[in-house]
Amino acid sequence: MSPTVGARLNSLDSPQLVLDLDTLDANLTLMQSACRERGVDLRVHFKSLKCGGLAKYLTEKGVTAFLAAKTNEAEVLADAGIADIMIANQVVGPIKLRRVAELARRVRLAVCADAADNVTALSEAARAAGATVGVFVEVDIGMNRCGVEPGEPAVALARHIAAAPGLEFRGLQGYDGHLQMLPDAVDRRRKCMYGLAALMMTRKRVEDGGFPARIVTGGGTGTGEFFMSFPGVTELQPGSFLLMDAAYHQIRPEFGCALSILTTVMSRRSRWYVLDAGSKAISKDFGMPAIKDHPEETVQRVAEEHTIVDCNRPPHVGSRREVYPAHCCATMNLHRQCVAVRGGKVEAVWPIEASGRYD
């Protein structure tokens, strides 16, 4: 039975993905205020959310720009009425390039690039669709994943983009994903500053070459406080700060955990109990989940359909527990709907349109 608006949380079947709107609102306000104080734009990363209804809700709270990791996420955002979308990735292959070009006819769209051949193919797709696609040069600032090397390689690629029909050079992206969850804040800041220095050196060289980099974007929840304070940064692109999880909360405790999975105790022993949800509903790829409001209870292991929790006084069979996952992004990808709750009552039920998709 699908949850209904107005129902009490504890009346719902389990497992059920739950979003606490009061906590989510507080997280958003905190990030918006920090960006506003530093004169930096906020672009919310949709890879953590994957839900068009949640994106619409955020626009009502003042969010105007979103980031997507995949083409399907950008399409879900466009279908939700979002007009300013960036894909923080390279889009490769004729099928996806056609989809991106068609999408650029509907919304203000940008993608990232780190290779001239890909830029040429994107230009051809944009021309065929009669569209204009914004392009950011992705600069590798230490993650060693995608991106060109800082400095002259970025200048050369910006030149290629600027000359390509159907494309518009928008600026630079530098993402430091390898730093987001470093536990030592001093070490995280130092390494973030090092990468940002390389990014700003690249911006100067690109602009000296005659290509204005009006937008310099990047960062995430873990490095956002450092990234947004660095001179020259114009935009921050965090995602996990809205939902949070048991692992990320250790790094940025000022953001509360808005995402949980409602579960039911299905079995108990003298020193442990078992919940009716496992790894198919609760991601554990960043570590073990945690039990909301019960720090004395420790998750011992997570099987496919069961979570085993150690405690001195196990709750009765049928009792409810909310579980904080260890990775919010991967957990959202496991579910097909989320229940938005305020004050213990269901306020909205939203499909998670981009979950389980890899296109």
RAZINOR-V957465 format. One record per residue. N is the residue number from 1. PSI is psi as a letter, one per 40 degrees, with the letter a starting at -180 (999 if undefined). Layout:
# RAZINOR-V957465
n=N psi=PSI
n=N psi=PSI
This chain:
# RAZINOR-V957465
n=1 psi=h
n=2 psi=i
n=3 psi=i
n=4 psi=i
n=5 psi=h
n=6 psi=e
n=7 psi=i
n=8 psi=i
n=9 psi=d
n=10 psi=e
n=11 psi=e
n=12 psi=i
n=13 psi=i
n=14 psi=i
n=15 psi=i
n=16 psi=h
n=17 psi=h
n=18 psi=h
n=19 psi=h
n=20 psi=h
n=21 psi=d
n=22 psi=d
n=23 psi=d
n=24 psi=d
n=25 psi=d
n=26 psi=d
n=27 psi=d
n=28 psi=d
n=29 psi=d
n=30 psi=d
n=31 psi=d
n=32 psi=d
n=33 psi=d
n=34 psi=d
n=35 psi=d
n=36 psi=d
n=37 psi=d
n=38 psi=e
n=39 psi=f
n=40 psi=h
n=41 psi=i
n=42 psi=h
n=43 psi=h
n=44 psi=h
n=45 psi=h
n=46 psi=e
n=47 psi=d
n=48 psi=e
n=49 psi=d
n=50 psi=e
n=51 psi=h
n=52 psi=d
n=53 psi=d
n=54 psi=d
n=55 psi=d
n=56 psi=d
n=57 psi=d
n=58 psi=d
n=59 psi=d
n=60 psi=e
n=61 psi=e
n=62 psi=e
n=63 psi=h
n=64 psi=e
n=65 psi=h
n=66 psi=i
n=67 psi=i
n=68 psi=i
n=69 psi=d
n=70 psi=i
n=71 psi=d
n=72 psi=d
n=73 psi=d
n=74 psi=d
n=75 psi=d
n=76 psi=d
n=77 psi=d
n=78 psi=d
n=79 psi=d
n=80 psi=e
n=81 psi=e
n=82 psi=h
n=83 psi=e
n=84 psi=h
n=85 psi=h
n=86 psi=h
n=87 psi=h
n=88 psi=f
n=89 psi=i
n=90 psi=h
n=91 psi=h
n=92 psi=i
n=93 psi=i
n=94 psi=d
n=95 psi=d
n=96 psi=d
n=97 psi=d
n=98 psi=d
n=99 psi=d
n=100 psi=d
n=101 psi=d
n=102 psi=d
n=103 psi=d
n=104 psi=e
n=105 psi=e
n=106 psi=d
n=107 psi=i
n=108 psi=h
n=109 psi=i
n=110 psi=i
n=111 psi=i
n=112 psi=i
n=113 psi=i
n=114 psi=e
n=115 psi=h
n=116 psi=d
n=117 psi=d
n=118 psi=d
n=119 psi=d
n=120 psi=d
n=121 psi=d
n=122 psi=d
n=123 psi=d
n=124 psi=d
n=125 psi=d
n=126 psi=d
n=127 psi=d
n=128 psi=d
n=129 psi=e
n=130 psi=f
n=131 psi=i
n=132 psi=h
n=133 psi=h
n=134 psi=i
n=135 psi=h
n=136 psi=h
n=137 psi=h
n=138 psi=h
n=139 psi=h
n=140 psi=h
n=141 psi=f
n=142 psi=e
n=143 psi=d
n=144 psi=f
n=145 psi=b
n=146 psi=i
n=147 psi=i
n=148 psi=i
n=149 psi=i
n=150 psi=i
n=151 psi=b
n=152 psi=d
n=153 psi=d
n=154 psi=d
n=155 psi=d
n=156 psi=d
n=157 psi=d
n=158 psi=d
n=159 psi=d
n=160 psi=d
n=161 psi=d
n=162 psi=d
n=163 psi=e
n=164 psi=h
n=165 psi=i
n=166 psi=e
n=167 psi=i
n=168 psi=h
n=169 psi=h
n=170 psi=d
n=171 psi=a
n=172 psi=i
n=173 psi=h
n=174 psi=h
n=175 psi=h
n=176 psi=f
n=177 psi=d
n=178 psi=e
n=179 psi=e
n=180 psi=d
n=181 psi=f
n=182 psi=h
n=183 psi=d
n=184 psi=h
n=185 psi=d
n=186 psi=d
n=187 psi=d
n=188 psi=d
n=189 psi=d
n=190 psi=d
n=191 psi=d
n=192 psi=d
n=193 psi=d
n=194 psi=d
n=195 psi=d
n=196 psi=d
n=197 psi=d
n=198 psi=d
n=199 psi=d
n=200 psi=d
n=201 psi=d
n=202 psi=d
n=203 psi=d
n=204 psi=d
n=205 psi=d
n=206 psi=d
n=207 psi=d
n=208 psi=d
n=209 psi=e
n=210 psi=e
n=211 psi=g
n=212 psi=h
n=213 psi=g
n=214 psi=d
n=215 psi=h
n=216 psi=h
n=217 psi=i
n=218 psi=a
n=219 psi=i
n=220 psi=a
n=221 psi=d
n=222 psi=d
n=223 psi=e
n=224 psi=d
n=225 psi=d
n=226 psi=d
n=227 psi=d
n=228 psi=e
n=229 psi=e
n=230 psi=h
n=231 psi=h
n=232 psi=d
n=233 psi=h
n=234 psi=e
n=235 psi=i
n=236 psi=i
n=237 psi=g
n=238 psi=i
n=239 psi=d
n=240 psi=d
n=241 psi=d
n=242 psi=d
n=243 psi=d
n=244 psi=i
n=245 psi=i
n=246 psi=d
n=247 psi=d
n=248 psi=d
n=249 psi=d
n=250 psi=d
n=251 psi=d
n=252 psi=g
n=253 psi=e
n=254 psi=e
n=255 psi=h
n=256 psi=i
n=257 psi=h
n=258 psi=e
n=259 psi=h
n=260 psi=i
n=261 psi=h
n=262 psi=h
n=263 psi=i
n=264 psi=h
n=265 psi=h
n=266 psi=e
n=267 psi=i
n=268 psi=i
n=269 psi=a
n=270 psi=d
n=271 psi=e
n=272 psi=i
n=273 psi=i
n=274 psi=h
n=275 psi=i
n=276 psi=f
n=277 psi=i
n=278 psi=a
n=279 psi=e
n=280 psi=e
n=281 psi=e
n=282 psi=h
n=283 psi=h
n=284 psi=f
n=285 psi=e
n=286 psi=e
n=287 psi=a
n=288 psi=i
n=289 psi=i
n=290 psi=i
n=291 psi=h
n=292 psi=h
n=293 psi=e
n=294 psi=g
n=295 psi=e
n=296 psi=e
n=297 psi=h
n=298 psi=h
n=299 psi=h
n=300 psi=d
n=301 psi=i
n=302 psi=h
n=303 psi=a
n=304 psi=d
n=305 psi=e
n=306 psi=i
n=307 psi=h
n=308 psi=h
n=309 psi=h
n=310 psi=h
n=311 psi=i
n=312 psi=d
n=313 psi=g
n=314 psi=i
n=315 psi=i
n=316 psi=i
n=317 psi=h
n=318 psi=e
n=319 psi=i
n=320 psi=i
n=321 psi=h
n=322 psi=h
n=323 psi=h
n=324 psi=h
n=325 psi=i
n=326 psi=e
n=327 psi=h
n=328 psi=d
n=329 psi=d
n=330 psi=d
n=331 psi=d
n=332 psi=d
n=333 psi=e
n=334 psi=e
n=335 psi=i
n=336 psi=e
n=337 psi=i
n=338 psi=i
n=339 psi=h
n=340 psi=h
n=341 psi=h
n=342 psi=h
n=343 psi=f
n=344 psi=e
n=345 psi=i
n=346 psi=h
n=347 psi=d
n=348 psi=i
n=349 psi=h
n=350 psi=h
n=351 psi=i
n=352 psi=g
n=353 psi=d
n=354 psi=e
n=355 psi=i
n=356 psi=e
n=357 psi=i
n=358 psi=e
n=359 psi=999
